Amino acid sequence: MSSEITDAVQVIRILFDGTDLFLRVAGVGIKPLKQLAKLIVGILAREKMEGKTSMKNLLKRGGDMHVFKFPEEQLKKVEAMAKKYGILFSRLPDFNKDGMREIAFHAESLPRMNALIEKLKEGQVMGLGEYMQEASDKDIDKFYEETRQGRTEGMEKAGKEAGGTQRNTGDRAYSVSGMGTGKKPEWMDTGYLKMKDIEALPLDKRLDVLNHYQSGEHDPITITSKLITKETEDYVVVRLPRQTGKFIHIPKEDFFFPDGSRTALAFLKKKEEMKIYTEHGEEMMRMTGNEIYHGYFDQCQYPYRHGA
């Protein structure tokens, strides 16, 4: 499972205003990846409100981006020179207030950017990962929420002006899958859980799915709704496939049920011991997540659906 994901290079897929956009990121861990996704969505929303398309156009080119960092007093000069050199760029938020500013540009423009730097005699090129290291999670969260709120208010205002014909799509306007090389994971090949189902999840949940999948510590399983017998604040009770009286409790943080889907996605911790209960909630036995996976789910991945 872990071999299907490239650790060195992640691919974030973003669905924005009906357009698929992709961002390639090298050397960024899962937690920074979540924040980077929020940052990009925030920039797209901000530029949308400002009537700009710079970040969107960068992502349309494949999203392989670098960052140029330079003294803040040179901002107007750098932007003017970038336009002169034909470098498409997007201004990044100034989070750390250190007297420096950053713009993102596509990797294909690196030779022209180097020529700009030589002419300017200042600044340096860095990766998105380095830029993220200088930004706090709190600042990124605030930027994301403010731009999303501003976009929502703008859409509501436009809807009123248009006689209420517009509607707020919320987080579903954005999609992040990030499945590395683009090869579908096993649970996507079953035919019972589609990418559109994953895209129905909120942004943070979609990134949690990626986190679980990439960790190598979980076995992914798909579960039809009729196997779900009870849901509490902390866990979901699931009947084991093709069993009449065996149930497991899956923690909520490991369970994902997209709106509108009849199939849920869950992850079993491979090495963690789980209790198997009777229908009356009495403990029958204990098995590791991996043993449960191979004993009850792995066998029926093909051709059975996890709902028998």
C-alpha positions as CSV (number, residue, x, y, z in Angstrom):
1,M,0.0,0.0,0.0
2,S,2.7,2.5,0.9
3,S,4.5,1.7,-2.3
4,E,1.7,3.2,-4.3
5,I,2.4,6.7,-2.9
6,T,5.5,8.7,-3.7
7,D,6.8,10.2,-0.4
8,A,9.2,12.6,-2.1
9,V,6.5,14.2,-4.3
10,Q,2.9,14.8,-3.3
11,V,0.2,15.8,-5.7
12,I,-2.7,17.9,-4.3
13,R,-5.8,18.0,-6.5
14,I,-8.0,21.0,-6.0
15,L,-11.5,21.4,-7.5
16,F,-12.1,25.2,-7.6
17,D,-15.1,26.7,-9.4
18,G,-15.6,23.5,-11.4
19,T,-11.9,23.4,-12.6
20,D,-9.4,20.6,-11.7
21,L,-6.1,22.1,-10.5
22,F,-3.0,20.3,-9.4
23,L,-0.1,21.3,-7.1
24,R,3.1,19.2,-7.0
25,V,5.0,19.5,-3.7
26,A,8.3,17.9,-2.8
27,G,9.5,17.1,0.7
28,V,6.4,18.2,2.6
29,G,5.0,16.1,5.4
30,I,1.3,15.3,6.0
31,K,0.7,18.1,8.6
32,P,2.3,20.8,6.5
33,L,0.5,19.4,3.5
34,K,-2.9,20.1,5.2
35,Q,-1.9,23.7,5.9
36,L,-0.5,24.1,2.3
37,A,-3.9,23.0,0.9
38,K,-5.6,25.6,3.1
39,L,-3.2,28.2,2.0
40,I,-3.7,27.5,-1.7
41,V,-7.5,27.4,-1.4
42,G,-7.3,30.7,0.6
43,I,-5.2,32.4,-2.1
44,L,-7.6,31.1,-4.9
45,A,-10.5,32.6,-2.9
46,R,-8.8,35.9,-2.3
47,E,-7.8,36.3,-6.0
48,K,-11.3,35.3,-7.0
49,M,-12.6,38.2,-4.9
50,E,-10.0,40.5,-6.4
51,G,-10.8,39.5,-9.9
52,K,-7.4,37.8,-10.4
53,T,-6.5,34.4,-11.8
54,S,-2.7,34.2,-11.1
55,M,-2.7,31.2,-8.7
56,K,-5.4,29.4,-10.8
57,N,-3.3,29.8,-14.0
58,L,-0.1,28.6,-12.2
59,L,-2.0,25.5,-11.0
60,K,-3.4,24.9,-14.5
61,R,0.2,24.5,-15.7
62,G,0.7,21.6,-13.4
63,G,1.4,23.4,-10.1
64,D,5.1,22.7,-10.0
65,M,6.0,25.9,-8.2
66,H,8.9,27.7,-6.5
67,V,9.0,30.8,-4.2
68,F,11.0,34.0,-4.7
69,K,11.8,35.8,-1.5
70,F,13.0,39.4,-1.5
71,P,13.0,42.7,0.5
72,E,9.5,44.1,1.0
73,E,10.5,47.5,-0.3
74,Q,11.2,45.9,-3.7
75,L,7.7,44.5,-4.1
76,K,6.4,46.8,-6.8
77,K,9.8,46.7,-8.6
78,V,9.8,42.9,-8.5
79,E,6.3,42.6,-9.8
80,A,6.9,45.1,-12.6
81,M,10.1,43.2,-13.6
82,A,8.3,39.8,-13.4
83,K,5.7,41.1,-15.9
84,K,8.4,42.5,-18.1
85,Y,10.2,39.1,-18.1
86,G,7.0,37.3,-18.8
87,I,6.9,35.5,-15.4
88,L,3.5,34.5,-14.2
89,F,3.4,34.9,-10.4
90,S,1.1,34.9,-7.5
91,R,1.7,37.1,-4.4
92,L,1.9,35.0,-1.2
93,P,0.6,36.2,2.2
94,D,3.1,38.0,4.4
95,F,2.7,35.9,7.5
96,N,6.0,36.5,9.5
97,K,6.3,40.3,9.0
98,D,10.1,40.0,8.7
99,G,10.6,42.7,6.2
100,M,10.6,40.2,3.3
101,R,7.9,39.3,0.8
102,E,7.3,36.2,-1.3
103,I,5.8,35.4,-4.6
104,A,5.1,32.0,-6.1
105,F,6.0,31.2,-9.7
106,H,6.1,28.1,-12.0
107,A,9.2,26.0,-12.3
108,E,9.3,26.6,-16.0
109,S,10.1,30.2,-15.4
110,L,13.1,29.5,-13.2
111,P,15.7,30.6,-15.9
112,R,13.9,34.0,-16.3
113,M,13.6,34.3,-12.6
114,N,17.3,33.8,-12.2
115,A,17.9,36.5,-14.8
116,L,15.6,38.8,-12.8
117,I,17.5,38.1,-9.6
118,E,20.8,38.8,-11.3
119,K,19.4,42.2,-12.5
120,L,17.9,42.9,-9.1
121,K,21.0,41.9,-7.1
122,E,18.7,40.7,-4.3
123,G,16.5,37.9,-3.2
124,Q,16.5,34.1,-3.2
125,V,14.5,31.2,-4.6
126,M,13.2,28.6,-2.2
127,G,10.7,25.7,-2.2
128,L,7.1,25.9,-1.0
129,G,8.1,23.7,1.9
130,E,10.6,26.2,3.1
131,Y,8.0,29.0,2.8
132,M,5.6,26.9,4.9
133,Q,8.2,26.4,7.6
134,E,8.2,30.2,8.2
135,A,4.4,30.4,8.6
136,S,2.5,29.3,11.7
137,D,-0.6,27.0,11.6
138,K,-2.5,29.7,13.4
139,D,-1.8,32.3,10.8
140,I,-2.7,30.0,7.9
141,D,-5.9,28.9,9.6
142,K,-6.9,32.5,10.1
143,F,-6.1,33.4,6.5
144,Y,-8.1,30.4,5.2
145,E,-11.1,31.2,7.3
146,E,-11.1,34.9,6.4
147,T,-10.8,34.3,2.7
148,R,-13.4,31.6,2.8
149,Q,-15.8,33.8,4.8
150,G,-15.1,36.7,2.4
151,R,-15.8,34.5,-0.6
152,T,-19.1,33.2,1.0
153,E,-20.3,36.7,1.7
154,G,-19.4,37.8,-1.8
155,M,-21.3,34.8,-3.3
156,E,-24.3,35.6,-1.1
157,K,-24.2,39.2,-2.1
158,A,-24.0,38.2,-5.8
159,G,-26.9,35.8,-5.3
160,K,-29.1,38.6,-3.9
161,E,-28.1,40.9,-6.7
162,A,-29.0,38.2,-9.2
163,G,-32.3,37.5,-7.6
164,G,-31.2,34.6,-5.4
165,T,-30.0,32.4,-8.2
166,Q,-26.6,31.8,-6.8
167,R,-25.9,29.4,-4.0
168,N,-23.0,28.9,-1.6
169,T,-21.1,25.6,-2.3
170,G,-19.0,25.8,0.9
171,D,-16.1,23.4,1.3
172,R,-17.4,21.2,-1.5
173,A,-16.0,23.8,-4.0
174,Y,-12.6,22.5,-3.0
175,S,-11.1,19.0,-3.3
176,V,-7.9,17.6,-2.3
177,S,-7.0,14.0,-3.0
178,G,-3.2,14.0,-3.2
179,M,-2.7,10.3,-4.2
180,G,0.9,10.7,-5.2
181,T,1.6,9.2,-8.6
182,G,-2.1,9.1,-9.5
183,K,-2.5,5.4,-9.1
184,K,-5.8,4.5,-7.4
185,P,-5.5,2.8,-4.0
186,E,-7.1,-0.6,-3.6
187,W,-10.3,0.7,-2.0
188,M,-10.8,2.9,-5.1
189,D,-10.6,-0.1,-7.4
190,T,-13.5,-2.0,-5.7
191,G,-16.0,0.1,-7.6
192,Y,-18.1,0.8,-4.5
193,L,-16.4,4.0,-3.4
194,K,-15.8,6.6,-6.1
195,M,-13.5,9.7,-6.0
196,K,-16.6,11.8,-6.1
197,D,-17.6,10.3,-2.8
198,I,-14.3,11.3,-1.3
199,E,-14.7,14.8,-2.7
200,A,-18.0,15.0,-0.8
201,L,-16.0,15.1,2.4
202,P,-14.9,18.4,4.0
203,L,-11.4,19.5,3.2
204,D,-9.9,18.4,6.6
205,K,-11.5,15.0,6.3
206,R,-10.2,14.5,2.8
207,L,-6.7,15.2,4.1
208,D,-7.2,12.9,7.0
209,V,-8.0,10.1,4.5
210,L,-4.7,10.8,2.8
211,N,-3.0,10.8,6.2
212,H,-4.4,7.4,7.1
213,Y,-3.6,6.0,3.7
214,Q,0.0,7.2,3.6
215,S,0.9,6.2,7.1
216,G,1.3,2.5,6.4
217,E,-0.2,1.8,9.8
218,H,-3.8,1.2,8.7
219,D,-5.7,-1.2,6.5
220,P,-8.4,0.5,4.5
221,I,-11.9,-1.1,4.3
222,T,-15.1,-0.1,2.5
223,I,-18.4,-0.7,4.3
224,T,-21.9,-0.6,3.0
225,S,-24.5,1.3,5.1
226,K,-26.3,-1.9,6.1
227,L,-23.3,-3.1,8.0
228,I,-23.4,0.1,10.2
229,T,-25.7,-0.7,13.1
230,K,-25.0,2.1,15.6
231,E,-23.2,5.4,15.9
232,T,-22.1,7.1,19.1
233,E,-20.1,10.2,19.9
234,D,-16.8,8.2,19.9
235,Y,-17.2,5.2,17.6
236,V,-19.3,3.4,15.0
237,V,-20.6,-0.1,15.5
238,V,-20.0,-2.2,12.4
239,R,-21.2,-5.8,11.7
240,L,-18.4,-7.9,10.2
241,P,-19.2,-9.0,6.6
242,R,-21.0,-12.4,6.2
243,Q,-21.3,-12.7,10.0
244,T,-24.6,-12.6,11.9
245,G,-23.4,-11.9,15.4
246,K,-19.9,-10.3,15.3
247,F,-19.4,-6.6,15.6
248,I,-16.5,-4.2,16.0
249,H,-16.3,-0.6,17.2
250,I,-14.4,1.7,14.8
251,P,-13.2,5.1,16.3
252,K,-14.8,8.1,14.7
253,E,-11.4,9.5,13.7
254,D,-10.9,6.4,11.5
255,F,-14.3,6.4,9.9
256,F,-15.4,8.4,6.9
257,F,-19.0,8.4,5.5
258,P,-19.5,10.9,2.6
259,D,-22.8,12.6,2.3
260,G,-25.0,11.0,-0.3
261,S,-23.0,7.8,-0.5
262,R,-24.1,4.3,0.6
263,T,-20.6,3.3,1.2
264,A,-18.3,4.3,4.0
265,L,-14.5,4.3,4.2
266,A,-12.8,3.2,7.4
267,F,-9.2,2.3,8.5
268,L,-8.2,-0.4,10.9
269,K,-5.0,0.1,12.9
270,K,-2.9,-2.9,11.8
271,K,-1.1,-3.6,15.1
272,E,-3.7,-2.4,17.5
273,E,-5.8,-5.1,19.3
274,M,-9.6,-4.7,18.7
275,K,-12.5,-6.3,20.6
276,I,-15.1,-8.3,18.7
277,Y,-18.5,-8.0,20.3
278,T,-21.8,-10.0,20.2
279,E,-25.0,-8.2,19.2
280,H,-25.7,-7.5,22.8
281,G,-22.3,-5.7,23.3
282,E,-20.5,-8.6,25.1
283,E,-16.9,-9.2,24.3
284,M,-16.3,-12.4,22.3
285,M,-12.6,-12.2,21.4
286,R,-9.8,-9.9,20.5
287,M,-7.9,-9.6,17.2
288,T,-5.5,-7.0,15.7
289,G,-6.8,-4.7,13.0
290,N,-4.7,-6.5,10.5
291,E,-6.1,-9.9,11.5
292,I,-9.7,-8.6,11.2
293,Y,-8.8,-7.1,7.8
294,H,-7.5,-10.4,6.4
295,G,-10.0,-12.5,8.2
296,Y,-13.2,-10.6,7.2
297,F,-12.5,-7.9,4.7
298,D,-9.5,-8.7,2.5
299,Q,-11.1,-12.0,1.3
300,C,-14.3,-10.2,0.2
301,Q,-12.6,-7.3,-1.6
302,Y,-13.0,-9.2,-4.8
303,P,-15.6,-10.2,-5.9
304,Y,-17.9,-9.6,-2.9
305,R,-19.1,-6.3,-1.7
306,H,-18.7,-5.5,2.0
307,G,-22.4,-5.7,2.7
308,A,-23.3,-9.3,2.7
